[in-house]
Amino acid sequence: MLENYLPILIFIAVGLAIGVLPMATGWLLAPSRPDSEKNSPYECGFEAFEDSRMKFDVRYYLVAILFIIFDLEIAFLFPWAVVLQEIGMFGFLSMMLFLGILVIGFIYEWRKGALEWE
């Protein structure tokens, strides 16, 4: 009965090895030379541990949301392109409406200057 669980045990062991061995190798072999640039905040645009009432720039979040929107657009285009023959003209027009709405939103954001970074 226990021999039925051997493939599961092997699968778990291989999964753990694939996840843990590269991290352990990097931790053991990589040089550790921290400096002020490496320890500085990144991707958020402001210090992580300051006063919670400070003003921060919202443009980063606006650009991130725009990226997610247009990334999702591409995620919808690939399956649509694969089944275009089966869904016919209705599917084509539905996607053109979807893309048209996204283009109108993109033009609106562009004209409002949301994509400009000072």
C-alpha positions as CSV (number, residue, x, y, z in Angstrom):
1,M,0.0,0.0,0.0
2,L,2.8,2.4,0.8
3,E,4.4,1.8,-2.6
4,N,1.4,3.7,-4.1
5,Y,2.7,6.9,-2.4
6,L,6.2,6.6,-3.6
7,P,5.6,8.7,-6.8
8,I,4.0,11.4,-4.7
9,L,7.0,11.4,-2.3
10,I,9.4,11.6,-5.3
11,F,7.4,14.4,-6.8
12,I,7.5,16.4,-3.5
13,A,11.2,15.8,-3.1
14,V,12.0,16.9,-6.7
15,G,9.8,20.0,-6.3
16,L,11.5,21.0,-3.0
17,A,14.9,20.4,-4.6
18,I,14.0,22.6,-7.6
19,G,12.8,25.3,-5.2
20,V,15.3,25.2,-2.4
21,L,18.6,24.3,-4.2
22,P,19.0,27.4,-6.3
23,M,18.2,29.7,-3.4
24,A,20.6,27.8,-1.1
25,T,23.3,27.9,-3.8
26,G,22.8,31.7,-4.3
27,W,22.9,32.3,-0.5
28,L,26.1,30.2,-0.1
29,L,28.1,31.4,-3.2
30,A,26.9,34.9,-3.8
31,P,29.1,37.8,-2.5
32,S,27.4,40.0,0.1
33,R,28.4,43.6,-0.4
34,P,25.5,45.8,0.5
35,D,25.7,49.5,0.0
36,S,23.3,52.5,0.1
37,E,22.2,52.0,-3.5
38,K,21.3,48.3,-3.0
39,N,19.5,49.0,0.2
40,S,17.5,52.0,-1.2
41,P,13.8,51.7,-1.8
42,Y,12.8,50.8,-5.4
43,E,9.6,50.4,-7.4
44,C,7.5,52.4,-5.0
45,G,9.1,55.8,-5.3
46,F,9.3,56.7,-1.6
47,E,10.8,55.5,1.6
48,A,9.0,52.5,3.0
49,F,9.1,53.4,6.7
50,E,8.3,57.1,7.1
51,D,5.4,59.1,8.4
52,S,2.1,57.6,7.1
53,R,0.7,61.0,6.5
54,M,3.3,62.1,4.0
55,K,2.3,63.0,0.4
56,F,3.4,60.6,-2.3
57,D,3.4,60.6,-6.0
58,V,0.4,58.7,-7.4
59,R,1.8,58.6,-11.0
60,Y,3.6,55.4,-10.3
61,Y,0.3,53.7,-9.5
62,L,-1.4,55.2,-12.5
63,V,1.3,53.8,-14.8
64,A,1.1,50.4,-13.1
65,I,-2.7,50.3,-13.5
66,L,-2.4,51.3,-17.2
67,F,0.2,48.5,-17.7
68,I,-2.2,45.9,-16.1
69,I,-5.1,47.1,-18.3
70,F,-3.1,46.8,-21.6
71,D,-1.4,43.6,-20.4
72,L,-4.9,42.1,-19.9
73,E,-5.8,43.3,-23.4
74,I,-3.1,41.1,-24.8
75,A,-4.2,38.2,-22.7
76,F,-7.6,38.4,-24.3
77,L,-6.2,38.7,-27.8
78,F,-4.4,35.4,-28.0
79,P,-7.3,33.1,-27.2
80,W,-9.5,35.2,-29.5
81,A,-7.1,34.8,-32.4
82,V,-7.0,31.0,-31.9
83,V,-10.8,30.6,-32.1
84,L,-11.5,33.4,-34.6
85,Q,-12.6,30.9,-37.3
86,E,-15.2,29.3,-35.0
87,I,-16.7,32.5,-33.5
88,G,-17.1,34.2,-36.9
89,M,-18.1,37.8,-37.5
90,F,-19.9,38.3,-34.1
91,G,-16.6,37.4,-32.3
92,F,-14.6,39.7,-34.6
93,L,-17.0,42.7,-34.1
94,S,-17.1,42.1,-30.3
95,M,-13.3,42.2,-30.1
96,M,-13.2,45.3,-32.3
97,L,-15.6,47.0,-29.9
98,F,-13.4,45.9,-27.0
99,L,-10.3,47.2,-28.6
100,G,-12.0,50.4,-29.6
101,I,-13.0,51.1,-26.0
102,L,-9.4,50.5,-24.9
103,V,-8.0,52.8,-27.6
104,I,-10.5,55.5,-26.6
105,G,-9.3,55.1,-23.0
106,F,-5.7,55.2,-24.1
107,I,-6.2,58.4,-26.1
108,Y,-7.9,60.0,-23.1
109,E,-5.0,59.1,-20.8
110,W,-2.5,60.4,-23.4
111,R,-4.3,63.7,-23.8
112,K,-4.6,64.2,-20.1
113,G,-0.9,63.7,-19.7
114,A,-1.1,60.7,-17.5
115,L,1.8,59.0,-19.4
116,E,4.1,62.0,-19.0
117,W,6.8,61.5,-16.4
118,E,8.5,64.7,-15.1
